[in-house]
Amino acid sequence: QVQLVESGGGLVQPGGSLRLSCAASGSISRFTVMGWYRQAPGKQRELVAQINSRDSTNYADSVKGRFTISRDNAKNTMYLQMNSLKPEDTAVYYCAGGIGIPVTWSWGQGTQVTVSS
């Protein structure tokens, strides 16, 4: 099974930027869909952004125009560029890769993003 490892989280001021990376132990081209999810304290995990094997993307309304998801199959890495960060973006961010129908998901361990002044 391919292992996924997130990095790039941290503390940033409101209006700042972060770039999250999700590195895979094997080829990510096997994933028909990949995504970033987040979970804030006391809340359910929610979808942030997804990208499929044709590089088609979709975003949660709350991050549209601020976040950009991308994948580099040659580097076996997926990214989430986050701009204009808000305190409400504070959460643990998880990357995931899905294979098959129904989809079987592989998850990373998560990286903390804190937006605070």
C-alpha positions in Angstrom: 0.0 0.0 0.0 1.3 3.5 -0.9 2.1 5.6 2.2 1.2 9.3 2.1 3.1 11.9 4.2 2.0 15.5 4.5 4.4 18.4 5.3 4.4 22.2 5.1 2.0 23.0 7.9 2.7 25.6 10.6 1.7 28.9 12.2 0.9 31.8 9.8 -0.7 35.2 10.3 -4.1 36.0 8.7 -3.6 36.9 5.1 -0.5 34.8 4.8 0.3 31.8 2.7 1.4 28.2 3.1 2.1 25.4 0.7 1.3 21.8 1.8 2.9 18.8 0.2 1.8 15.2 0.2 4.6 12.8 -0.7 3.8 9.3 -1.7 6.0 6.2 -1.1 5.1 5.0 -4.6 3.5 6.2 -7.8 0.5 8.5 -7.4 -0.5 7.9 -11.0 -2.4 4.8 -9.6 -4.8 7.2 -7.7 -7.8 8.0 -9.8 -8.5 10.9 -7.4 -6.5 12.7 -4.7 -7.7 15.2 -2.2 -7.0 17.4 0.7 -9.3 17.3 3.7 -9.3 19.2 7.0 -10.6 18.7 10.5 -11.0 21.6 13.0 -11.4 20.9 16.7 -14.9 19.7 17.5 -15.9 19.5 13.8 -16.2 16.8 11.2 -13.5 16.2 8.6 -14.4 18.1 5.4 -13.3 18.1 1.8 -11.1 21.1 0.9 -10.1 20.2 -2.7 -9.8 17.3 -5.1 -8.0 16.5 -8.2 -8.5 13.6 -10.5 -6.2 11.7 -13.0 -7.2 14.2 -15.8 -6.2 17.1 -13.5 -9.8 18.2 -13.1 -10.3 20.0 -9.8 -13.0 21.0 -7.4 -12.9 23.1 -4.3 -15.0 23.7 -1.2 -16.8 27.0 -1.6 -15.0 28.4 1.5 -11.6 28.1 -0.2 -12.4 28.9 -3.9 -10.1 31.6 -5.3 -7.7 31.2 -2.4 -6.5 27.6 -2.5 -5.0 25.7 -5.5 -4.5 21.9 -5.6 -2.0 20.3 -8.0 -0.2 17.0 -8.5 3.2 16.2 -9.9 3.2 12.5 -11.0 6.9 12.6 -11.8 7.6 13.6 -8.2 4.8 11.5 -6.7 3.7 14.5 -4.8 0.4 16.5 -4.4 0.3 20.1 -3.3 -2.1 22.6 -1.8 -1.2 26.2 -2.2 -3.1 28.2 0.4 -3.2 32.0 0.0 -5.1 34.7 1.9 -5.4 32.4 4.9 -8.1 33.1 7.5 -8.4 32.0 11.2 -11.2 29.7 10.1 -8.8 27.8 8.0 -7.1 26.5 11.2 -7.3 22.7 11.2 -5.4 19.5 10.7 -5.0 19.0 7.0 -5.0 15.4 5.6 -4.1 14.2 2.1 -5.8 11.2 0.6 -5.6 9.1 -2.5 -8.4 7.0 -3.9 -8.4 4.0 -6.1 -11.2 2.0 -7.7 -15.0 2.0 -7.7 -16.2 2.1 -4.9 -13.2 4.2 -3.9 -10.7 2.8 -1.5 -8.8 5.6 0.3 -5.3 5.9 1.6 -4.7 8.6 4.2 -1.8 10.6 5.5 -1.2 11.3 9.2 -2.1 15.0 8.9 -0.3 18.3 9.3 -1.4 21.2 11.6 -2.2 24.6 10.0 -2.8 27.4 12.5 -3.8 30.9 11.3 -3.5 33.4 14.1 -2.1 36.8 14.8 
